[in-house]
Amino acid sequence: MSHLFTRAGRSMSDNSCRRLAAIVLGLALLSAARAEDDCAGPSPDCVAVGRWNFSVALGAGARTNPLLNGKDLPLVVVPHVSYYGSRFFLDDLDLGFTVAEGRANAFNLVLSPSYDRVYFYRSDLQNIFVSGFGGSGTSAVVEPVPTGTPGAVPFPPRPRRVTYLGGPEWTFKYAGITGQLDVLHEVTGQNGGNEVRAALGVPLIKARGSLTAHLGVTWKSAAIVNYFYGAPGIYDGKGSASNPFFKLAYTLPLAGRWRFNAFAQYDHLGSAIADSPIVAERYVATVFIGAIYSF
């Protein structure tokens, strides 16, 4: 649901298939090895059923923008809202329905927005829930480079509309480890692409404060790559892209409803994205330090 990480385009390469198969096999072995419920009460990973949850993070941080002439996105005020019913759930902009659920596994049907649009528009709703500012839906984070700019590749502006992806999701817990696998298809009729998101959350320190490592990969089909990072007449992505990521997150309960939160995340962009002339960096880095208040 959250960015644990993240179609009718080209199929996966052999290397991508092998990597995905290894992730799926690892998740299956972990899940089959032990089935238990680690929830002892409300926590960032365990929430009460049938109740709305609201929180806001206040602090300082930023997420880099890999686009040519792109502006980094500040992280200052980060609201969060979620609701988990017996079947239906909402987690910020993600919607889902639980088809089957056990003590350690859940199989859901989910709708989730594409992450890629956040680099192009400050007013994208995902930036509201990340950096605390909104707009009219037309304010661009990246500005087209004028023809004649020394050393720059000009590209014509074009809209990247809000897209949603839908499909099955498998989540599991094993001895504190959390896992997620989403197999999604773009359902809003903008590009018809496919996306696979796989991730693991591994606890490193669990005392009064907790340190957790998250690692995973998001695979995007050529249709999604071209929709967001293609430059008509200049560049058409030649294939799919796999974006691996790594994140370290630390949280510590404070007085009352407050808790300290800090994290750093590194996303590496696949070649089909990084080779686009509208992309200047091969990575996205995100850092934040602050406090979260739960209402």
C-alpha positions, 0 to 999 in steps of 0.5 A: 500500500505505501511506497515500499517501494511501487503495461500492455508494453513489452514483456520482461527481459530474461534477467528481470524475470529471473530477479522477480522469480527469485523474489517471489520464491523467497517470499513464498518460502518465508511465508510457508516457514511460519504463520503467526500474528505479531500484532500485539496492539496498534503500531505503524504496522498494526492498526485497529479495524474499523477506525479512521487513522490520521497523523501528520509528520512535521520536520525537514527533508527533501526528495531529489527530482531526477528530471532535467531542470527539475526542482527538488521536492521539500518534505516539511508537512506530511499528512497521512490518513488510513482506514482498515475495515473488515474487507475495504481499506484506504491508505492515503491514495491507495484503495483496496479490498481484501479477498482472503486473509489469514494470520500471516498472509493477505490477498487483496485487490488494489488501486494505486496511483503511479509514482512517476507523475510526482516529478512533473507536477508539484500539485500531484496529490502524492506531493500533497501527502509527501510535502504538504503543498497542493495547487491547481493541477497545472504547476510543473516541477520540471520546466521545458528547456528552451531551444538553444540552451547550451548543453541542453536537449530541448523537449516539447511539453506534454501532459502526464495525466493522473494514472491509476494501476489495479491488480492483485496484491499479496502481503505477509508477515514472518517473525517481524519481517513484512513483505509485499508483491503487487502485479498491476495494470494501468486501468485509467486508459492513459498508457495501458502499461504494467507494473510489478512492485516487490518489497521486504521490510526487515527489522534491524533493531527493535527496542524502545525505538526501532530501526528497519531496512526496506529493500525491493524493486519496481518493474515498469513496462515500456508503455509506462516508461514511454508515457512518462519519460519519452520525448516525442520525436527525440526519445522512445524508450526501447524496453522496460525498466527495473528500479531497485530501492533501499530505505532505512527508517528509525522511529522512537515513541515520544511523549503522548501522541508524538513519535520521532521519525527519520528515514533515508531512501535511495532509488536507482532508475533503470536504464530505459528511464535514465537514458531519456534526454529529459532525465538528468540523474540516475537516482532519486534520494529522499531524506526526512527527520522530524516528529509524527503526531497521531490524532 
